[in-house]
Amino acid sequence: MNSEKPVHNPQSAHVIPEAAAEPVALARSLRPLLSAQAAQAEALGQATPEVAQALREAGLFKLMFPKRAGGVGHRLVTHISTVAELGKACAGTAWAFGLLSSVTASVASMPPAVKTAVFKTGDELVCSVAAPTGTATPCADGYVVTGSWGYASGCMHADFGLMGVRVLDAHGQAVDAGFALLPLKGSAQVRIEPTWQVCGVAASGSNTVVAQEVVVPAAHVLPFAKMREQAQRAAADPAVAATLEPRDRWPMAPLFPLVVLSPMLGAASGMLELVLQGMPKRAVIGWQFGSQQDSQVMVGQVGQAAMEIDGAWLQIRRAAGMLDGTAQERPLTGFEMARIQADCGQAMALLRQAGERLMEVAGPAAFALGNPLQRLWRDLNLGSRHTALQSRLSHELYGRALLGQPSSLALLPSIAA
């Protein structure tokens, strides 16, 4: 990776195209391709090869790379908007893309020992499962990693996995938790089990990664204690702090829900577009209306759904603004991060309500298997059940913060103001 101004070359993904400076417009230009292949992607259980290649050639997988890794250094809200744009056409593909582009950019921000191990050609992608369902045991050559990680979104396109582990000592006792970097290709000890057999977001390819006694270098295991120590040292060193980029100041706890909410914003917005396109020409069988748009009840329903989607965007823009703005000036408090989680939960509730309302307007024809509305509706319903987006638990967390009670979120031990 270099820091020179990149030049567009559609035959190479080793540099980031200049056009990636406008990623939302690029994503919009790819929507017809994603729409045309959405049914195939759902059947395959992953983004189609043509779509994956188009995303690579557009440079979109690298849209969040830091400038020091040859990237553009976009704001978080730009990533959210780009993923949402793709999600209007295929929420499953957008889900995988959002996580792959986010995790790969995080690895591109890591120390050289990790970056150089991953980026041999510049095309590599990294998926991740944060749950510590594996172990890392020290050995003469580094660590032995064993585990099984479910819901590894994007793993079918990934070269490496950044997987959650419990870090053990020589006696098998857990001393910390963290991440282990595992090769997903070319290793006899690592395999992907096709466990993602679901009714929605199928194209995300969120299968299970299984590793059996994989030996990795010590630098490829990242205990949380070590990561916190490095962050504190960087913050205390003015010379190092001066080199930090905006993404280096994003706290981990509120970041994941914002990333996985993005394709759901797209799915609901895509549903709204399709319903609006159909209303002038779709009849209301058995009722004395020339078309759906002649019924003020249906017009009002669509208006309310649009306001619910707008409301979700307002919540998310406030949340993303905390990371793009306030977090660049000072560390966010636990209370502020709890509110970001509540913003995500509230946005998800609004999007699901909008989806139900839009299907009611569209009517029984919307549930035909050949109608893209039913696929986006299924994607929205499954994706909105992710525990990181659980509305009532998010509301409870915020209520606890308002009342000064202890946190109920594992990634956020303190929710104090």
N, C-alpha and C positions, 0 to 999 in steps of 0.2 A: 504494500500500500504506500502511496506517496502523497505528498501534500501539495503537489502542483495542481493548477486549475485543470480539472478533467475535461476531456474532449469527447464529444459523442461519437461512439463507434458501435453500431448495432450488432456487429459481429463479435464483440468482446464485452464481457461483464467484469473485466478486471479493473475498470474505472467507472466512475459514476457519471452518466450522461449529463450534459448541461441542462437538458430538459427536466431533469429531476428537481430543478429549482422550483418547478411548478407541479408538484406531485398530484394535487387534487385534479388538475386539468388532465394530467396523464391518465389517472385512474378513470376519469370520465370517458376518455377516448377508448379505453379497453372494455367498457361495459357491454357493448354489443357482442364482443367475443365471449365474455363470461356468461351473458344471458343465453347465447346460442348453445353453449356447452354445459350449462348448469345441470341439466338432467343427466348428462353423461358423467359429470363429476360426482353427482350423488350416487349413481350406480357404481362407479369405480371406488368410491370411498376416499377420494382425494382429488385435488385439482388436476385437470387434464394436462397432458404434456404440453399441448399448445398454449394453454393459459400460463402454465409455469414458465415456459420459455419467453412468452411475451412480457411477463412481469420482470424477468431477468434482464431482457434486452432494454426495457424501459428504465432500468436502474432502480426500480421501486423497492427492491429488497434492501437497498442500502440507503434509503431515504433518511434514516435516523442515525447513520454513522457520524461520529464526532469529526470535527475538522482535522484533528490530529491524525485521523485514520483515512484522510482523503475524502471525508464526507462533507455535507452541507450544513449539518448541525441544526436541523429544523426544530421548531417548538413542538411540544407534545400535542397541542391542539391541531397542528398540521397533520400529524400522524393519525389522530382520531378522525379527522375529516377525510383523509385519504382512504382509510380502511372502510369508513361508512359509505363512501362513494362506490367502492367495489361491492360492498354488501347489498347495495340496491339491486345488483344483478345476481349475485350468488353469495349468500351469507356464509356458507360453509367454507368456500374458498377464501373469503375475506377473513374469516376467523383464523385459519391457518396462516394466511399472509401476515395478519396483524401480529401474531405471536412470533413467527419466524423473523420478521423484520425487526421486532423489538428486542428479542433475545440475541440475535446476531449482532445488532448494534451494541448491546451491552458487553458482549465478548470483545468486540472491536475496541471497547473503552478500557479493557483490562490491561494488566502489566504485560510487557513483551513476551515473557515466558509462556503465557497463555495464547496471546495473539499469534505468535509465530507458529505455534503448533497447529492452529486452526486454519489460518489463511495461507495456504500454499499457492493457490491460483487466484484467489480473490473472489471466486464464485461460491465458496462454501457457505452453508446455512446451518444454524444451530437451533434446535428445539429445546424445550425445558419442561420439567415437572418439578415443582418446588417441594412437594410433599416428601419428607425424609423416609421413604420406603425402601431405602437401600443402606448398606453399611460400607464404610471405608476403614480397612484395618491396615496399620503400618506393616511394611515389609522391607527387605533390603533394597529393593528397587523403587520404593515409593509407597504405594498403597494397593491393596487388593480390594476391588469393589465388586459387590454382589447385591442384586436387588431386582425389583420389578416395579415399573412405574406406569400406571394407567393414565389414560387421557393425555397422551403425548401428542398434542395437536401439531400437525405439520411434519411429523416424524418420517413420513413417506418421502419427503423431499429433503430431509436434513442429512448432513454429513456427520454431525456431532450432536450429542445430547448433554445438556447441563442439568444434571439430575440431583435431587435432594438426597442427602445421606446423613446417617448418624456416624460421626467420627469416633472410632473406638481406639483404645490404647492397646498395648501388647497383650493385655490380659482379657481383652474382649469387653471391657467396660466402656460405656459411652461417656466421652469427655466433652463433646460439642456436637453441633449439627452444622451443615453447610452444603456445598455443592461439589459434585465430581464431574469432570469433563470426560465423556466417553465417546469413542469412535463408533458410529452407527453403520459404517460400511467397511468391509474388508476385515472384520474381526469374527473369528469362529466362536468367540465367547459372548457375542452380543447378537440378539435377534429381535425382530418385531413380530409380535403376535397379533393377528387380525381380529381384535376384540371389539372394534367400534361398529357394532351392528345396531343402528338406532334409527328413529323415525325423523330426525331433523339434524341439521348441521352435519350431515353425513360426509360432505366433501372436505371437512376439516381433517379427516384421516387421524382422529385422536385414538390411535391404537395403543397397545401396551409394549413398552421396551423392557426386555429382560436381559440382565447381565449376570454371567456366572464366572466369578473369580477372574475378573479382568485386572491385570496389573497396569497401573497408570503412574506416571512420574509424580513426585511429591507436589510439584508446582500445579498439577491439574486437580488437586483437591483444595477447596477453598473453605476452611472453617469460618464460621461467622465471627468468632472472636478475633481471628486474624484480619478479617475484612474490616471490622469495626476499628481495630488498632490502626490499620493503614489509613482509614478515613480520618480518624482523629489526628494522626500525625500530619496528614496533608493539610487539614484545617489549621493546625498550629504553625505550619511552616509557610511564611508569606511567599516565598519563592515558588513553592508547589501550588499554593492556593491561587496564585496569579495565572497558573496554566490551566486551571479547571474550566470546563465548559458547562453550559447550563444543565445538560443531562447529568453531570456528575453531582449536582445538588438535588436531584429528584429523590425523595425518600422512597424506599421500597414498598412500604405497607400500602399506600393508596394507589400505586402505579398499576398493579395487575387488574383490578376491577375496571379501571378506565380503558385498558387495552381490550378486554373481552367484551365490554359494553359497545365498543365502536361498531362491530358488524351488526349488532341488534338495532342500533340507530339507523343503519343502512337498510336493514330488512323492513322496518316499519315505514321508512321513507319511500322505499321501492314499492311497497304495497299501496301507499297513498297515490303515487304516480299512476299506477296501473288502474286503480279505481276511478280516478279523475278522467283518465283517457277513455274509459268505457262508459261513463255515465250518460254522455249525450246520445249514444246509440243503443244502449241496452234497455229493453222494454221491462216494464213491471207487470208480469203476467197476472191477469185477473183484476187489475186495477186500472182506473181511467186516467192514466198518465201516458203521454206519448213516449217518454223515456224516463230514466231515473232522475235526471236533472230537473224534471218538471215537478217532482215531489219535494215539497219543502221539508218534510221529515227527513228524507235522505240527504238533502242539501245540508240540513243542520247537523246530521250525524257526521258527514264528511268534514264540516267545519270544526266540530268538536274534536275529531280524530287529529286534524291538522294542528289544533291548539295543543293537544296532548303531546304530539311529536315536537312541536316548538318548545313546549315546556321542558321536555327531556333535554333538548339541546341547551336551553338556558342553564339547567342544573349542571350539565357536563362542562359547559364553557366556564362556569364559575369554578368548578373543581379543577379543571385543567389550568385555569388562570392562577390558581394558588401555586401550582408547580412551576409554571412558566414565569410567574411574576414574583410573588411573595417569597418562595423558596430560594430565589436568586439573591435575596437581600438578607435573609436570616433563616435558620432552621424552623420548620413548621412545628407547632405545638401538637401534643397528642389530641387536644380538643379539635384543632383544625383538621387533623387527619381523620378523626371520627366523623366530622361534618362532610368531608369528601366522600367517605364510605356511604354516608346517608344520602348524599347527592346522587351517587350511583344507584343505590337501592330505589330511591324515589323516581329517578329517570326510568329505571327498568319497569316499575309499576305503571308509569304513564305509557310507555311503549306497548306493553302487553294490552292495556286497555284500548289503545288506539288500534291494535291489530284485530281485536275482537270486534270492535265497532266497524272496521272496514270490511271484514268478512260478512257481517250482517247486511251491510249495504250491497255488497257484491252478489250475495244470494247463493243458492245451491250450485250454480254453475261454477262458482269459484273453487269448489271442492273437486272438480274433475281433475284427474291425474295429469292431464295435458295442460292445465292452467297453472302458470307460474305463481299465481297468488297463493295456492295451497302449499306450495313448497316454501315460500317465504314465511307463511303463517306457521308452518311446522318448525322451521328454523328458529323463528322468534320464540315460540313456545318452549322448545327444548333449551335454547341458549339462555333464556331468561331464568331457567331453573338452576343455573350454576350458583354454587353456594357463595361465590364472591359477589353475586348480584342479588342475593336474597333480600327482598324489600323489607320484610318484617324484622329480620335480624339486624338489618342496617338501621332501621328506625329505633330498635331497642338500644343499639350501641350509642346512637346520638342522644337518646333519652338518658342513658346512664351518664354520658358526658355532661349533660345539662344539670343533672342532679348530683354530680361529684361522686358517682359510684365507680367501682372498679370496671376495667375493660372486660368485654366478653369476646374480643377478637384476638386470636393467638398471635398474629403478626404485629399487634399494637398493644404492648403491655401496659402503656399508660395513656389515658385519654384526658389528662388534666390540662387545664388552660395554661 
